[in-house]
């Protein structure tokens, strides 16, 4: 065998080996491409399934909270009439409300940017809508709502749905801290570099210090209002919470001063019984 023929054999072997290697590489790349496509499909399906699950959990939290508020209202009514079963029903209501809070926390994405649909809204009217929504959930239980006249005169540049939802959550929490026929105050005041909507409850139905400290470890008022806080922060504001066992709670929804865009003629409104004493700034 001469050298030329040997070289031809070597070249042919190399060519065959190269072609085989290229074929193997092509097949591997093809499998990788198929795997990537399947992975992308599975990833998209997982995202869609997660979004569907989150929506269902949010709906479940909403329904459970509504049921909890309704049971809470019935417990209030029975307690006012001295029914022995009221305490057990109140415990069941608290369990339902805590479950709703837990489910809501699971679905809350605090890092997500919120898109606001801003408009000039009459703050007093939005507060009335929130009061009506909360009042309807606790029948036959009842709270007396005292609305500061000045609140109705405020025009706020904000997202109506977000503000109404934040107010509804804070008012519902105030109901949890009080008892049948207690007063809940809703007012407003100027604060440093801003404007605050303030919700204060009497706290006669607040937990004892021992109970409150025990619950505060896992479910304080501030944690229960995580979504309300996020909605106010989306407006460039903040939420401040003060709570004193056996005394009451005070929640301030603070908006930047620039969001108060005007005033209209204020009117006084009270719910439950005729309006009595006005708002107390040091309440």
C-alpha positions as CSV (number, residue, x, y, z in Angstrom):
1,X,0.0,0.0,0.0
2,X,1.6,3.2,-1.1
3,X,1.6,6.4,0.9
4,X,-1.0,8.1,-1.3
5,X,-3.5,5.4,-0.8
6,X,-2.9,5.4,3.0
7,X,-3.5,9.1,3.1
8,X,-6.8,8.7,1.2
9,X,-7.9,6.0,3.7
10,X,-7.0,8.3,6.6
11,X,-8.8,11.2,5.0
12,X,-11.9,9.1,4.3
13,X,-11.9,7.8,7.9
14,X,-11.6,11.3,9.2
15,X,-14.4,12.5,6.9
16,X,-16.6,9.7,8.0
17,X,-15.8,10.3,11.7
18,X,-16.4,14.0,11.2
19,X,-19.8,13.4,9.5
20,X,-20.8,11.0,12.2
21,X,-19.8,13.5,14.9
22,X,-21.7,16.3,13.1
23,X,-24.7,14.0,12.9
24,X,-24.5,13.2,16.5
25,X,-24.1,16.9,17.4
26,X,-27.0,17.8,15.2
27,X,-29.3,15.2,16.8
28,X,-28.2,16.4,20.3
29,X,-28.9,20.0,19.4
30,X,-32.2,19.0,18.0
31,X,-33.1,17.2,21.2
32,X,-31.9,20.2,23.2
33,X,-34.1,22.5,21.1
34,X,-37.1,20.2,21.6
35,X,-36.4,20.0,25.3
36,X,-36.1,23.8,25.5
37,X,-39.4,24.2,23.6
38,X,-41.1,21.8,26.0
39,X,-39.6,23.6,29.0
40,X,-40.9,26.9,27.7
41,X,-44.3,25.4,27.2
42,X,-44.3,23.9,30.7
43,X,-43.0,27.1,32.2
44,X,-45.8,29.1,30.5
45,X,-48.4,26.5,31.6
46,X,-47.0,26.8,35.2
47,X,-47.3,30.6,35.1
48,X,-50.9,30.3,33.8
49,X,-51.7,27.7,36.4
50,X,-50.2,29.8,39.2
51,X,-52.2,32.8,38.0
52,X,-55.4,30.8,38.0
53,X,-54.6,29.4,41.5
54,X,-53.9,32.8,42.8
55,X,-57.2,34.1,41.5
56,X,-59.1,31.2,43.0
57,X,-57.3,31.7,46.4
58,X,-58.1,35.4,46.3
59,X,-61.8,34.6,45.6
60,X,-61.7,32.1,48.4
61,X,-60.2,34.6,50.8
62,X,-62.9,37.2,49.8
63,X,-65.7,34.7,50.3
64,X,-64.3,33.4,53.6
65,X,-63.8,37.0,54.9
66,X,-67.4,37.8,54.0
67,X,-68.6,34.7,55.8
68,X,-66.4,35.5,58.8
69,X,-67.7,39.1,59.0
70,X,-71.3,37.8,58.8
71,X,-70.7,35.2,61.6
72,X,-69.0,38.0,63.6
73,X,-72.0,40.2,63.2
74,X,-74.3,37.4,64.4
75,X,-72.1,36.8,67.4
76,X,-72.2,40.5,68.3
77,X,-76.0,40.4,68.1
78,X,-76.3,37.3,70.2
79,X,-73.8,38.6,72.7
80,X,-75.9,41.8,73.1
81,X,-78.9,39.7,73.9
82,X,-76.8,37.6,76.4
83,X,-77.0,34.3,74.5
84,X,-74.6,31.7,76.0
85,X,-73.6,30.5,72.5
86,X,-72.2,33.9,71.4
87,X,-68.7,33.3,72.7
88,X,-68.2,30.1,70.7
89,X,-69.6,31.7,67.5
90,X,-67.2,34.7,68.0
91,X,-64.3,32.3,68.2
92,X,-65.5,30.6,64.9
93,X,-65.7,34.0,63.3
94,X,-62.2,34.9,64.4
95,X,-60.9,31.7,62.9
96,X,-62.6,32.4,59.6
97,X,-61.2,35.9,59.5
98,X,-57.7,34.7,60.3
99,X,-57.9,32.1,57.6
100,X,-58.9,34.8,55.1
101,X,-55.9,36.9,56.2
102,X,-53.6,33.9,55.7
103,X,-54.9,33.2,52.3
104,X,-54.6,36.8,51.3
105,X,-51.0,36.9,52.4
106,X,-50.2,33.9,50.3
107,X,-51.4,35.8,47.1
108,X,-49.9,39.2,47.9
109,X,-47.0,40.2,45.7
110,X,-45.5,43.1,47.5
111,X,-42.9,43.7,44.7
112,X,-45.4,44.0,41.9
113,X,-46.0,47.5,40.5
114,X,-49.6,48.7,40.8
115,X,-51.2,50.6,38.0
116,X,-53.5,53.4,39.3
117,X,-56.5,54.8,37.4
118,X,-56.5,58.2,39.0
119,X,-59.4,60.6,39.1
120,X,-60.6,63.4,41.3
121,X,-62.9,61.7,43.8
122,X,-65.1,63.0,46.7
123,X,-63.5,61.2,49.6
124,X,-66.6,61.3,51.8
125,X,-68.6,59.5,49.1
126,X,-66.0,56.8,48.9
127,X,-66.0,56.5,52.7
128,X,-69.8,56.1,52.6
129,X,-69.5,53.3,50.0
130,X,-66.9,51.5,52.3
131,X,-69.2,51.9,55.3
132,X,-72.2,50.5,53.5
133,X,-70.2,47.5,52.3
134,X,-68.9,46.7,55.8
135,X,-72.2,47.3,57.4
136,X,-73.9,44.9,55.1
137,X,-71.6,42.1,56.0
138,X,-72.2,42.1,59.7
139,X,-76.0,42.2,59.8
140,X,-77.8,41.7,62.2
141,X,-74.7,43.0,64.1
142,X,-74.3,46.8,64.1
143,X,-71.7,49.5,64.5
144,X,-72.3,53.2,64.8
145,X,-70.3,55.2,62.3
146,X,-69.3,58.8,63.1
147,X,-68.0,60.6,60.0
148,X,-66.2,63.9,60.5
149,X,-68.0,66.6,58.4
150,X,-64.7,67.8,56.9
151,X,-64.0,64.5,55.3
152,X,-66.9,64.9,52.9
153,X,-65.5,68.2,51.6
154,X,-62.2,66.6,50.4
155,X,-61.4,66.1,46.8
156,X,-58.6,63.5,46.4
157,X,-56.6,62.6,43.3
158,X,-56.5,58.9,43.5
159,X,-57.7,55.5,42.3
160,X,-61.3,55.2,43.5
161,X,-61.3,51.4,43.6
162,X,-58.0,51.2,45.5
163,X,-59.0,53.8,48.0
164,X,-62.4,52.2,48.6
165,X,-60.8,48.8,49.0
166,X,-58.2,50.1,51.5
167,X,-61.0,51.9,53.5
168,X,-63.1,48.8,53.5
169,X,-60.3,46.6,54.8
170,X,-59.5,49.1,57.6
171,X,-63.1,49.5,58.6
172,X,-63.7,45.8,58.6
173,X,-60.7,45.4,60.9
174,X,-62.1,48.1,63.2
175,X,-65.3,46.0,63.4
176,X,-63.2,43.1,64.6
177,X,-61.8,45.2,67.4
178,X,-65.2,46.4,68.6
179,X,-68.6,45.1,69.8
180,X,-72.2,45.5,68.9
181,X,-73.3,49.2,68.8
182,X,-69.7,50.5,69.5
183,X,-68.7,53.7,67.7
184,X,-66.1,53.8,64.9
185,X,-64.9,57.3,63.9
186,X,-63.7,58.3,60.4
187,X,-62.0,61.7,60.1
188,X,-59.2,63.6,58.4
189,X,-56.4,65.8,59.4
190,X,-53.4,67.6,57.9
191,X,-50.1,66.0,58.8
192,X,-46.5,66.8,58.0
193,X,-46.1,66.8,54.2
194,X,-49.5,65.1,53.7
195,X,-53.1,64.5,54.4
196,X,-54.4,61.6,56.5
197,X,-57.7,59.7,56.7
198,X,-58.0,58.5,60.3
199,X,-60.1,55.5,61.4
200,X,-60.4,55.1,65.2
201,X,-62.4,52.5,67.2
202,X,-63.5,52.5,70.8
203,X,-61.8,49.2,71.5
204,X,-64.3,48.0,74.0
205,X,-64.2,44.7,72.3
206,X,-60.5,44.6,71.9
207,X,-58.6,41.6,73.2
208,X,-57.2,41.5,76.6
209,X,-53.4,42.3,76.9
210,X,-52.6,38.6,77.2
211,X,-54.7,37.6,74.2
212,X,-53.5,40.5,72.1
213,X,-49.8,39.8,72.8
214,X,-50.4,36.2,71.9
215,X,-52.0,37.0,68.6
216,X,-49.7,39.8,67.8
217,X,-46.9,37.3,67.3
218,X,-48.5,36.0,64.1
219,X,-51.4,38.3,63.2
220,X,-51.0,41.9,64.3
221,X,-53.3,44.6,63.0
222,X,-50.5,45.9,60.7
223,X,-50.1,42.4,59.1
224,X,-53.8,42.0,58.6
225,X,-53.8,45.3,56.7
226,X,-50.9,44.4,54.4
227,X,-53.0,44.9,51.2
228,X,-54.5,48.2,52.4
229,X,-50.9,49.4,53.2
230,X,-49.7,48.4,49.7
231,X,-52.6,50.3,48.0
232,X,-51.8,53.4,50.0
233,X,-48.1,53.1,49.3
234,X,-48.9,52.8,45.6
235,X,-50.3,56.4,45.9
236,X,-47.0,57.5,47.4
237,X,-48.4,57.5,50.9
238,X,-48.1,55.3,54.0
239,X,-50.2,53.6,56.6
240,X,-49.6,54.1,60.4
241,X,-51.2,51.9,63.0
242,X,-51.6,52.4,66.7
243,X,-53.3,49.8,68.9
244,X,-53.8,49.7,72.6
245,X,-55.4,46.6,74.3
246,X,-58.6,47.5,75.9
247,X,-58.5,51.0,74.6
248,X,-58.8,50.9,70.9
249,X,-57.0,51.2,67.5
250,X,-56.2,54.1,65.3
251,X,-55.2,53.7,61.7
252,X,-54.0,56.6,59.6
253,X,-54.0,56.4,55.8
254,X,-51.5,59.2,54.8
255,X,-51.5,60.6,51.3
256,X,-49.0,63.1,49.9
257,X,-50.3,66.7,50.2
258,X,-50.4,67.1,46.4
259,X,-53.1,64.5,46.2
260,X,-55.6,66.8,48.0
261,X,-56.7,68.8,45.0
262,X,-59.6,70.7,46.3
263,X,-62.7,70.9,48.6
264,X,-66.4,70.9,48.1
265,X,-69.2,72.0,50.5
266,X,-69.0,69.6,53.5
267,X,-72.0,67.8,54.8
268,X,-72.4,66.0,58.1
269,X,-73.4,62.3,58.0
270,X,-73.8,59.7,60.7
271,X,-74.8,56.1,60.5
272,X,-76.6,53.9,63.0
273,X,-77.9,56.6,65.4
274,X,-78.1,60.4,65.3
275,X,-74.7,62.0,65.3
276,X,-73.4,63.0,68.7
277,X,-70.0,64.4,69.6
278,X,-67.8,65.4,66.8
279,X,-64.3,64.2,66.0
280,X,-61.7,64.5,68.7
281,X,-58.2,65.1,67.5
282,X,-56.6,63.5,70.4
283,X,-58.8,60.4,70.3
